[in-house]
Structure formats: C-alpha cells, structure tokens
Amino acid sequence: MKPLYAMDRRGFLRVGGGGVAGCFVAGSNAGATPEGDLPGRGKAKSVLLVMLSGGPSQLDTVDPKPNAPAEVRGEFAPIGTKLPGVQFCEHLPKLANHADRWAILRTLAHREHNHLLATHVALTGRPTPLPRGGSDLDRVESRSDFPNFASALDFVRPRHDGIPSGVSLPNYLIEGPLTWPGQHSGFLGPKHDPWQINGDPNAEGFRMQALSMREGMTAERLTSRRLLLDQLSRSQGGFLSNEAASLRQQQDIAYQILTSGKVVEAFEIGRESDEVRDRYGRNKFGQSLLLSKRLVQAGVPIVQATMGIVQTWDTHVDNWGRLKNTLLPQLDQGLAALMDDLTSTGLIDQTMVVVMGEFGRTPKVSTLPGQTVPGRDHWAHAYSGLFAGAGIQGGQVIGQTDEQAAYPVTRSFSPADVCSTLFNALGVEHDVTITDPLQRPHYLLNGNVISPLYTGRPA
C-alpha cells in the first residue's frame, strides 16, 4: 500500500473550545492612511507567503556587496540581472533572469535577533510579549500569542464554503522541545488555526488522508448522518455540552470540506504531469510550491510554504556550501516555475507572492567555537524580501543598504508594514480591530502599506 500523509493534531480539525475569542470592532484609525488612498487595496484574492525559515543571508542572495572586504562579501560572485545595475548571487541565475517580475525590497528590518521571537514578529506583524533579547527558550508557542495572518483573516472574514482561510505546509516549525510561535491563532482559539500540513508532497503516493472519505462513504451518506445528528440535537432541545459543541464544529467543517471537492482535488498533486513536476524540482520545497499554487487555484486566501525544516537557512556553519549545493538551486528553480505558472494562467494578477525569512545574516563572516567551516549569524537590522503579483510593480529595487548590507541607508520597512500590505491587498478594511484577552483593541493594519511596491516611486 502506498503511504498516506495526514495532518497532525495542530492541523486539519483542530477547532476545539479552548482559547479566548476576540471580538470584531469597527472604528476609526486616526493613524492609518484613509481607506480610499491605500495603494493595492483589494488587488489580491490570495497571498502566497514563501517562508525561508532560519534567515537567509541578504549578501549571499539578492543584496551582494562585491566591493566589500572578503570577510564581508563572502565566497560568491555577483551576476547581472535583467535590471540594469542590479546584481544577485551567482547561484540564482533564473531569479536574475526574471528580476523584472519582482519588487526587491532590501531594507526590511526589526529588532529581534533570535528565531522564535523573530518568527512571531514575521508571521503576525507584532512584537512578542517578552522583552527584546530574550533567549529562544523564553518564548515558545502560546495561546497568548497574537494570531498569525491566516488566523486573523479567518476571524474577521470567516468562510462557510469548505475552503480554509489558511494552509501552511509542508511542516510545523518545531526544533526539539521548542515549538516556534506565530504559527496559529493564538488568543483567538484553536477554531481559527490555519490548516497545518505535515507531509512531503514529493513523496510517492502523497495525498492527504484527512481530506479523503474512507472507502464506502459517499457525500450522500455523509449528508444523511449529518441530518441524523441535527434530529438528535433537536430532540434534546438544541442543547449541546461544550464537548459535543466542539465535536459538532469539527463535523461541520469536515462536512463542508468533504462535500466541497475543490481543496480535496488540490491535494491530488499526482494529477500534474511529470514535466510540470520536474520544472518545480523533485524535492520537498519544489513540490510544496507546486501544491501551494494548486491551493491558490482552489481559492485558499493565505498559503504559507516553508522552505525546509526549522533553521534550514540558519547557516552558522558551512553557509556557502549549504547555499550552493541545496538551498539556492532549489529556491531558484522553484520560484521560476511558480512565477511561470502564475503568469501563464493569469493568477499572478490576483495573487500576491511574498518571499522572506524571519531575519537576515550578519555581514561579517564568523566561525563558531569548535567548528572549522565558517558561516554567518543572526541579523535583523537589514534583510531582503521579494514581492510580486496583485498589482505590485516588478522590475524595481526598493531601499538601499550600506556598503556591508548591515543597515538601511534609506527608509526601512517592518514586519508590521508587511502585515498591513498583505491585509490591504486582501481588501481588509483599514480600521478593523480584534480584541486581546485584556480587552485591548489591535488594528490588523498596524503598520504602513508599502506603497512603493505599487507606485514604483521611492519610499
């Protein structure tokens, strides 16, 4: 029998009654740009976030500094791109040839330099509750976290069509005993958690067992059982215990999904031709991007594709070997295939694509104690991201860093700005708030929309 891959307990039907549900509040946001003036508003039906977990080096990807000292510029040479005067790393030839499709933002920045704190900031646009500079061990995933992008969207714009608001794949970010924060709905409660896929789309026979009816079960039989449950509920005066109500929520969601068909079909990646699958790369990341494209086609509003298991890009050791041999070739091939398909199908006009890590890497090369192969350490003062689609003007570089790619010399942009840009693109009103367990309102658009992405004018 071919292997089956199912979502874990954090995933498919994790909609229990725990957590604190915030409330929707509409009001005026005096600090926000007036709604009618926000560029890019409502241009996207979906956002595909390509998360490069661990933090890729800005110098060794899309912000090389060939004139810097050797201990800064590293081992790679720059190459020209389709944009005059713009250079990328030599191991990103496809990306360089397609630079006109992307807005390259070189001045992302924030203040968290460890993975867990920075991941929460990157996936929520919010600072973590603990003081800055705490150890990774101080801040694991918690139901006091602010909800991530997909969860917040699910709360303010719930769906009832069997299509989830968010899907994250191909793995949950867990390192030993540490579960990285920012991956679920936090204080909104498990009902709004995005679907979490834990499985390799490149594996032979990959399909989602949780999205399949067992043998002999049809949509008609499922409907019949649901009607029977309704009758039993009415016979009890409509009263359900908390446990029964939670089970009913799960059954309702399962019913919507299994009778919808769109998302179930999206996971049937084997429907794609060998030629298409080969273009993306026969590896976990390439096939995750292909699956992500299929989920966007199915109408999922927010899809997160994470490249690699936790800290894949955390290149303290053997930075250049790992980048050259695995990370950059897979990224280069996968993004090229993704953009080709989104462009040829017209999906790029309604799909925002964001490629970023939780931070960048130190300008200066270093060697850890006990190691002999050098690498780069954590650096959140300046790092790069790629943006495309849904009205974003490709073929431009936004922002400039200093001669070592250490600090911005032009305006910097925060994860809160990325958050606001994402929600604005999805058409979320600028004054929407949710309330935390302490009854404090929080605007979802808590930063500034990154207007140069759309206008092409300097920040």
Buried (B, 14 or more C-beta within 10 A) or exposed (E): EEEEBBBBEBBBBBBBEEBBBBEEEEEEBEEBBEEEEBBBBEBBBBBBBBBBBBBBBBBBBBBBBEEBEEEBBBEBEBBEBBBEEBBBBBBBBBBBBBBEBBBBBBBBBBBBBBBBBBBBBBBBBBBBBEEEEBEBEEBBBBBBBBBBBBBBBBBBBEBEEBBBBBBBBBBBBBBEEBBBBBBBBBBBBBBBBBBBBBBBBBBEEBBBEBBBBEEEEEEEEBEEEBEEBEEEBEEEEEEBEEEBBBBBBBBBBBBBBBBBEBBBEBBBBEEBEEEBBEBBBEBBBBBBBBBBBBBBBBBBBBBBBBBBBBBBBBBBBBBBBBBBEBBBBBBBBBBBBBBBBBBEEEBBBBBBBBBBBBBBBBBBBBEEEEEEBBBBBBBBBBBBBBBBBBBBBBBBBBBBBEEBBBBBEEBBBBBBBBBBBBBBBBEBBBBBBBBBEEEEBBBBBBBBBBBBBBEBEEB
